[in-house]
Amino acid sequence: METNRPDEEDFDVVIVGFGPVGATLAHLLGLHGVRTLVLERESAAYHLPRAVHFDDEVMRVFQTIGLADRIAARTRVNPGMRFLDADGRLLLDWPRPQEVGPQGWHASYRVHQPDLEAILRDGLAARDDVEVRTRCDAFAIEERGDHVHLRYEDMSRGRIHRVRARYVVGCDGARSLVRRFIETGMEDYGFHERWLVVDVLLTRPKPELGDHSIQHCNPARPATYVRGPENRRRWEITVLPDENSARIATAPEVWRLLAPWITPDEAELERAAVYTFHSLIAERWRRGRLFLAGDAAHQTPPFMGQGMCAGIRDAANLGWKLALALDGPAGESLLDSYQSERHPNVREYITTAVRLGRLINTSGTEAALRAAFRAPDGAARMESIYPPLGPGLGTGPQAGRLFGQPRLADGRRLDDVTGAGAVLVAEPALVAGLRVPATVALVTTADAPDAAGHLARFGARAVLLRPDRYILGTAETAEGLADLLAALPLSFTKLSSANLPEPEMV
């Protein structure tokens, strides 16, 4: 057995990168008592807006870590997206439901990323098992048997430190160091375009801009408008091939491009920068004890608003699996399902975003836009798109599909009662006399009357849910449910299903 050097610290998991994905993963690991170190090169969160959207599935993850209500207070519910042609005529209206949906939250939220990151970071102060170190730059990673050895520089003091961990997760962005050590290539889905991203703060009301996101399908100069929280507004505008990236981001050029919508006396320019939007997925998300999540694993054009969402889904999929894997070989095999499940899911979002981007660039027709969303002909409303997970855990045709969040009779949401372990939702008749493992939370349609509707959506009388609330399997009979529970991996019962309190705020 290898022994530690005197100057080497021990952790269960090291997360490289402290953006929203890394912070969320740290929360999820902290829920399960996983001793976690987060290393971040910068001294503070980036102060300017980047991601501006997340959906109800992501808000449900924030609910799991006890921060949803605080985050919701800093967001704006998004009414939807409209597609206009070059003359401003409506091509397609994609409204987002304004009522709370099946996941227990609104379908779409607009957010100022620095606000979100501040809440995530503050909440970690209550996680005793999570330590965060900023101004610390990881530079060397080496697998040795059952551990990973990592070296980083504390740039505030110019000192080199050594850490030993069971696993390392790279949440370190598009230029990921961890991805280099995994030595993976990237699958290219063919979208690489420069866009000017402009964020402004309104200095007076401008109601004519509207509250909907607008996709301007103008082949001469495609553009996107986004209404953010409070007085924040964003435009994303295509940079033409012969235009200089540095020049087009200068204030005179920015205001020239914004002239159809707003003038300098109506807003303050907060940021203007040219980004190249990519459509890439890493070929390998894991090598041994090294993992990728977020932009380190995949990059998407912004037209579906799913960049950060995809990374949060990675964290939700990987967090509980790492917690189980630390308990021994039975849990270790779960880690093989991480990429097989997440890759097809994120690929669906990316390919849809690529299709939309190409249609926006060519003033797509209503029929083409509906096809890009895979909406039925004549549909007046396109609901949330929830691609299933790829092959991995569970049995039956519904395995890997996201289950909704019923409310109990007293109004509480399912996840607030059941905690972060496995959950069985069933009709009372199916569980009468059935032995359910003590660590699997049981909720019946008697406890939560609206659970019957959630079950009906999947044609089931019982569903067994994973900690991330995707379906492991369904049953229609008591015998089928007994078989489903008998096949539940022993490692699943090691995650407590007790209700987990919200972290205290600092």
N, C-alpha and C positions, 0 to 999 in steps of 0.2 A: 504494500500500500504506500502510495506516494505521500510524503509529508510536506507540509507547508514550509516555505521559507519564513524566517522570523519576521520579515517585512511584508509578508503577503496576507491580505485580508481574504476572508471567506464569505461568499454570498450564494444564495440559491440561483438567482437570475440577475444578470446585468443587462440593463436596457441602455443602448447607445442612442441618444436623441431624446429631447424633452419637449417636442411639439405636442399637439393634441393627441396623436396616436400613442406616443411614448408615455404621456401622462395618464391616459386612460388605461393602458396596459398595466402601469404601476398601481393604479387604483384596484384593478381587478385582481392582481396578484396579492396586494395587501389585504383584500377581503378574505383570502384563504390562508393568511399567515405565512406567505412566501417571503423569505428575507431577500429584499430586492434593492439593488443599487442602480440609480439613474445617473448617467454621465452626460453632461451637456457642454458643448464647447463655448457657447455664448454665456454672458453674465446675466442676461434677462431675456424675457420673451420679446420677440420682434414687435415693435410698437405700432406698425402700420398694418392695415387690413390685408388679408390674403383670402382664405376661404370665407365665403359669405353665406353658405347654405348647409343645412343638414336636415334629415328627414325623421319620421316618427320612429323608425327602427333604431336610429342612433340615439334619439332622445330616450328610448327605452333602456339603452345601455347606460346613459347618464343617470337614469332612475336607479339602476342596479347599484351604481357606486354612490348613491345618495345625494346627487347634486342636481337632479333634474329641475326641481322647483326654483332653485337659485339661478340656474341657467335660463330657464323659461322667462324669468323676470327681465332678462337682458336681451330678449329676442323679439322678433316681429313675425306673426303668422303670415305666411306668403299666400296671397289669393290665387296665384297661378301664373301662367306664361301665355303670351300671345305672339303669334308669328305674323308679321306684316310684309307685304311685298315692297318693291322699290317705290311705289306710289303711295305707300301708307295704307293700302287696303288690307283688311284682315284675311289672312289665309287659314288660320286655325286658332281656336281658343282652347287652351288646356287649363281649365280651372282646377284648383286644388281645394278639396273639401275644407270648409271653415268650421265644421263640427269635429269633435274628437272622434278619431277613427278606431279601427279594430285593435291597433297596437296600444291604445290607451292614451294617445297623444295626437296632436294635429299632424297632418300629412307632411307639411313643409314649413321650415323656419328660416328666417334670415337672421344673421348674427354678425357681430363685429368680432373677428377672431381674437384680438387682444383681450376683449372682455371674457371670452370663453376660456382662454388660456389662464387668465388670472384666477378664475374660479377653480379650474382644475388644479392649478398649482397650490392655491391656498388650502384646498381640501386635503392635499397630501400631507399637510402638517399634522393631521390627526391619525395618520397611518404609522403606527409604531414600527412596523416591519419594513418600511420603505425609507431609504435615505437618498437624498438628491444632492448632487455635487455639480455646481456650475463652474464655468471657466476651466473645465477638465476635458482634455482632448485625447481620446483613445487613438492609439497609433499601432498597436501590435496585438494580434490575437492568435493563439496557438492551442489547438486541441491536444490534450494528453490523456488518453484513456477515458476515465469517467468524469473528467473536468475540462474546463477551458481556462487557460491562463491569459490574462489581458493586462497590458500595460497602458497607462495614460499619463499625460503631463498635467499637473496642476499649474495652469498658466499664470495664476495670480502669485505663485511663489517660485515658479521655475523648478519644480520638483517632480521626479518620476515616481509613480506608485504602481504597485503590482496587486492584482486581484485574481482570486481563483473562484470560479463559479461553475455550477452544473450546466447552465445554459446562458447563451448570449443572444439577444434579439436586437437587430438593427432597425431602429425606427429613425434612421438618420438621413432620410430624404433621398432625392434623386441622385445625388453624388455619393451614395452610401459607401462608407469604409467597410462595413460588414459584408456588403455585396462583393467587394473586391476579394475578401478572404474566402468567400464561398466560391468565387471564380465562375460565376454564371454569365451566360449571354442573355440577350433580351429578345423576346418576340416582338416584331414590329408590325403594327396594324395600319401603317401607312399614312398617319396624319402627323405632319410636322409643319406648323405655321406660326409666323410671328404675329402677335396681337399686342396692341397698346392697351394697357390696363390703367384706367384713370379713376381715382377716388376723389370725390369732392364733398364738402360740407356746405349745405345750403345756408345762406345768411338771411334768407327770408322765405316764406312759404312759396312753393311752386307746385300747386295741385295739378296743373295740366300735365306734369310728367307722369302722373298716375302711380298706382301702387303695384300693378302687375309688372313682372319681368317682360321685356319686349325683345324679341329676336327680329332684327331688321334684315330681311332676306333680300339684300340689295347686292347684285353681283359686282357692282362698281366699288362698293365699300361695305361689306357686311359688318354689322355691329350688334352689340347686346347692351340693353339697359337693365340695371338691377336697382330696385328700391330697397335700401338697407334699413336698419333700425334708426329711429329718431330722424336726424337730418342728414343721414348718410346716403349718398347715391354713387353708383358705379356705372361706367361705360367700358366696354371692351370692344376695340375697333381694330379691324384687320390692317396690318401694315403691308403695303404693296411691295412687290419684289424689288423695285428700283429705289425704294425709300430707305434712308439712313436711320438706323435704330436710335442713335443718340440724338439726332436732330429732331425727329418726330416726337420725342419725349420732352422737348423744351416747351416752356409755358406758351409762347406765341403759337406754336404749331398745335398744341393741345387745345387751346381755346378756339383756334380756327376749325378744328374737327368737331368740337362740341357746339359750334354756333347754331346748328339746326335745333338744338334743345335748350341751351342755357348760355348765359353770358357771364363775364367776370364779375359784374356788379351783383350777381345773384348767388354766387357761391365762392368758397375758398378752395383752392386747389390743394389737396392733401398729399397726393402722390400721383406720379405718372411714370410708368416703367414699361419697357417692352419685354414680353415673355415669349418664349417659343413653346407652344403647346405640343405635347407629344402623345403618342398612343403606344405604350410599351408595357410588356409584362415580363418579369424575370423568368427564365427557363427553370431555374431551381430556386425555391424559397427556403430550402433547408439543406445544410450539409452537416451531418452528425449533430452536434450540439449548437450549431449556429443557425439562426432564423432571420427572415426578413419580414417586415410589416410596413404598411403604408406606402409612401412614395418610393421607398427603397425597393419594393416589390413590384410596383405598377404605377404608371402615369397615364392620365386620361385627359382629353380635351374637356373644357369646362361646361359644355352645353347641357349636360344632365345634372350638373351641380353635385357630382358624386365623388369627387376626388378625396376629400377628407372623410366622407361617409364610408368609402371602401376601406380606408385605413382603420377606422373605428370598428368596422366589421371584422377585420383581421384580428384586432386586439380581443374582441369578444369571443372569437373562435379559438384563439391560441391560449388565452389566459387560463381558463379552467383546465385545459389539457396539460399545460406545463405544471399546474398545481398537482394534478394527479400523477404525472410522470415522475415527480420527485419522490413519490411513495414507493416506487419500485418498478419492476419489469412489466407488470400488468398495465400500468399507466403509460409506460414508455411507448407501447405500440400505438396508443392513441395519436401520438405526434405524427405518425405517418399519414394521418387523414387530413392534416392541416392544408397542405397545398392541393391535394386532390379535391377537397371540398371548396376551397376558396377560389382557386384559379378559374373554374368555369363560371362562377358567380360574378367575379369582377370582369371577366372577359365579356359577359353579356352587357354589362353597363358600358364598358369601353366601346364595344362595337356599335352600340346604339348611339353613343355620343359622336362617334366618327360619322355615322350615317347622317345624323342631324347636322353636323358641321358642314358636310358636303352639300346638303340641301340648302342650308342657310347661305352658303357661298354662291349658289346657283339659282336663288329665288324659287325654291321648290314649290310644287303645287300642293293643294290641300290633301289630295290622295296620297302623294308621296310622303308627306309629313305624317299622315296617319299610319302609313306602312312602316315608317321608321320607328314609330312608337308601338307597332304591332297592335294598333287599335282596330276593332271591327269596323267595317264600312258603315257609315252613318252614325257612328257613336257620337253622342254629344259631349261625352265626358270620359276621359281616360284616367283610371284610378292608378294608385301607386303600383309601380312595377317591382315585384319581388321575385327575381330569378331564384330557383332552388339552388341549394348547394350541389356540388358535384358528388361523384361516388365517394363514399366514406363510411360513416357510422350509420347504424340503424337497418331496419328491414321494412319491406313493403313499398308500395308506390308513393306513399306520402312522406317517406323518410327524407329529411333534408329540406323540408318546406317550413317556412316561418309560421308559427302559430300566433294567434292574437292574444290579447291580454284581457280576460274577463274581469268584471268587477264583482266583488262579493256583495252579499245582500246589504251589508252595512256601508257600501260605497267604496271601500278600499280596493285598490288595484291588486291583481293577483301577485305581482312580483314583490309588492310591499309586504305581503304576508308570508310568502313561501321562501324568500331569501334567494340564495345563489346556487342551490343544488338542483337535483332532478325533481321533476314535478309530474304527478299523474292527475289528469283531469278526466273525470268519468261520470257516467250516470250512476246513481246509488245502487241500482239493481246489479250492476256488473261487479261491484266491489263488496257486496254483502258476503261475509264469511271468507273473503280473500285476505291472505296475509300479504300486506304491503310492507316492504322494508322500512324500518323506522326512519332512515335518512332520506326517504323519498316523500316529499310533501304531497298530501292527498287533498284535492279539491273536487267536490262533486257539484252537479247541477243544482242540488239542494242548497249548497253553500253559496253558489254563484249562479243565479237563475239565467243570466245571459250567456253562461258557458255553453248552454245547449245550442245557441246559434253558432258559436265558434266551432263546436264539434260538427255541426251539420255542414259547414263549409268544406269539410274534408270527408264527409260521408262516413263518420265514425261515431261510436258510442263511448270511446275512450281513446285518449292520446297520452303517450309517455314522452315527456319533454326533456331535452338536454338542459344543462345550465344556461346556455345561450338562447333557449326557448325555440330552437328548431326541433322538429319532430324526430324522435327515434323510431317510433312505430305507432300503429293504431290498432284498435280491436273493435269488433262488433259483437262478440260473445264473451261470457265469463271465462270460458275455456281458452279462447284466444288471448284474453288479457293475462291469464295465468301463465301461458306460454311466453308472452312478451316480457313479463316480469322475471320469469325464470332465466331468460336469455340476457337480462341486464348484466353487463360486465360488473364484476365485483368491485372494480376500481371506482365505479360511479357512486357507490354507496359511501365512499370516503369523504365526499364533499358534504358538509353540513347543509341542511335545508332550513336551519333555524333562521328566523327573521334577523337581518343584520341592520343595525341602526345607522343612521346617517352620520358621517364624520362631522365633528365639530368644526366650526369655521374659526379661522384665526383673524 
